[in-house]
Amino acid sequence: MRPSDLDKDEILMLMGTPELDAGLSQMLDKCTQELCKAVQPRTIYRVLPVEHSEHGVSIGGLALEGKDIALHLTGCEKAVLMAATLSSAVDALIRRAQVTDMTKALMYDAAAGAAIERVCGDIEKEIKTKYVYPYYTARFSAGYGDFPITQQADLIRMLDASRKIGLTVTAAQTLLPLKSVTAVIGLSHEPVKDARRFGCGRSCDECPYKDDCKIRK
């Protein structure tokens, strides 16, 4: 991964600042370069059948808990279950900086957030090229809305992600490596009715929840 692959405005947004002075901007550029050297992205995904019932929704036989994920997959006949990670080397880089320089740690963390978003975006492009459907939902992850974070382990097991890409989940439902994502994307022949995005880092203009989004506030 190269620094040019990352959106600097997105990194600044994740840092919570609209701009930096010249010195800090140079520091951010250097941190982004170092972060990119540490990144070793690994990804996996499966396309699974979706089943809807009065009890909710399931993918590949796995019942997904919560009304929000069922609503998100309304009208979808298949779904992609995906996972992505940047590697434990990124976690180590951030941890070292947290001991010596919290400004750098913040910059590494924000750049890593932009990097995992880029990796997930690349997976989406691959999926849309390989599995041609008229409509796709946005990514929806455990922990969004009432889709419980406690289902992380189920998603990891269904993907065999521990063995295949080294992604695990702790008893506290934390993904390791930390800069990792699991998500569900719906595939549909009909216009998708719900594309909820909770802190996704994308443009707010097309989001149906932009007016009452807690992230924006």
N, C-alpha and C positions, 0 to 999 in steps of 0.2 A: 504494500500500500504506500502511496505517495502523498505528501502534504497537499498537493494540488487536487487529490481525490476528495478532500474534505472541504466543507463549506465553512469559511471562517465566520460568517455571520451567525451560523448555527452554533459554532463553538462559543461565540460571545454571548449568545442567548442562553446557552447552558451555564455559562459563568455568571449570568445575571447582570451583565453590563453592556450598554450599547456600543461603547468604544473604549479604547485604551490610549494612553499617551505613547510617545515614540519608544521609550525604554521598555515599557511593558509589552508593547506590540512586538518588539524584537524578541523579548523573552518568550512570548507565546509562539512565535514562529519557530524558535529553537526547540521548545517543548513539543510542538507538533511534529517536528522532524524526528525527535527522539522517540516519540510515541509510535510513529509509523514504522520505525525500525524494529520495535518490540512486537508489533502486531503479527500474529500468525493465525489468520482467520480459518475457522473450521465450521462447516455447515452440514446440515442434514435435513431432509424433509420427506414426507410421505403424502400421497394423495389418497384420501379415504372416503368411503361412502358416508353420507349424512342421513340419519334417520330422525324424523320428528314424531313425537307422540304427545299425548296429553300430559305426560310427566316431564317433558323437556326435549332435549336434543342429545344425540350421541354421534360420535364419529368413529368408524371402524369398530363399533361395538363398545366403545368407552363412553359412558354417560358423562356429559359435561354438566356441572352443577351451576345453577343460577339462571335467572330469567333473562339477563342481559345477553349472554352468549347465545341463548336460544333465539332471541329477537335478532341478534346480529346475523345469524345464519338462516333467517327466514327466506324460504324460496330456493335455498342452495341444495343441490343434489350431491355435491362433493365438497370436500374441504381439504386444504393443505395444512398439515401439522408440521411446523418447522422449528428448528433450533439453530442458533448461531453463537459462536464465542470468539473472543479476540485472543485468548490464550492466557495462561497463568503468568507469562512474562510481563504482560500489561499490568496485572494486579501487583506484581513485585515492584515495578517501576513506580507506581502510585504510592505504595506503602513506604518505600525508601524516601520519597520526597516528603511524605507526611511527617517524617522524623526530623528532617533538616530544613525544609522550606515549604510552608503551607501554600504560598502563592503558586509555586511550581506544581504542587500537588493538585491544586484547583484547576490549573491549566491542563495537566495531564488527564485529569478526570473528565473535563469538558471535551477535550479532543477525543478521548476514548468513547464518549457518548456519541459524538458525531461519527466516529469510525464504525461503531456497531450499527448505527443507523444506515450508513453507506453499505455495509455488508448485507443487512437485511433488504435494503433496496435492490441490491444486485440479485438476491435470491428471487425477489418478486418479479424482476425482469425475466429471469430464466424460466420461472414458472409460467408466466404469461406467453412466453415464446413456445414452450414445450406443450402446454395444456391450453389450447385456444378455446376460451369461453367468451361470450359477449360481455359478461359482467363479473367483477371480482369485488369482494368486500375489502376493507382495510384490514390490517393485522389487528388481532384482538388477543391480548395476553391474559393469563391467569393473574388475578389481582386487579383487573379493570372492572369497574362496576361491581356487580355481585358475583362475578366469576371468581371463585375462591382461590387464593394463592396456594392453598393446601393441595390443589390438584397438580402442582408442579411435578411432583414425583410420578404421578400417573403419566403425564406427558413425556417425561424423560424415559420412563420404561417403555412406552409405546414406540418411541423412536430408537430405543437401544442406544441412546445418546452417550451414556457413560462409557460404553465400550468403543463406540464408533468415533466420537469426537472429544472424549474426555470431559464431558459435561455432567456434573453431579448436582445434587440438591441436599442441603443440610436439614437437620431436624427442625430448624427454625424457618425452613422454606426459602433459604437463600441459595441462589445459583452460584456454583463455583466452576470455573473462574467467574469473578463478579461481573465483569463486562460481557454478559451473555443475555440472550433473549430466547424465550419460547413463545410461539404465537400460532393462532389459527386464522386462516384466510379462506373465506367461502367462495365457491365457484358456482355461478348461476346462469341460466338461460334467460332469466327475467331481471329487470332492473332491481338492484339491491335496495331495500327500504331502510336499512340501518347501517351506517358506517361510522360507529362511534370511535372517537380517537381521544384517549386520555393521555395528555402529555406526550404526544407522539413526535413533536418537533417539526411537524410539517406546517404548511400554510394553513392559516385559520379560515381563509376565505370560503372554502368549500365544505367546512365542517358544520353539521347541523346543530352542534352544541356550542358554537362560538359565543353566543350571547350570554350564556350562564356558565362558561368554562371556569373552573376554579384555578386552573393553571394560569390562564391569562390574567386573572385578578391578583 
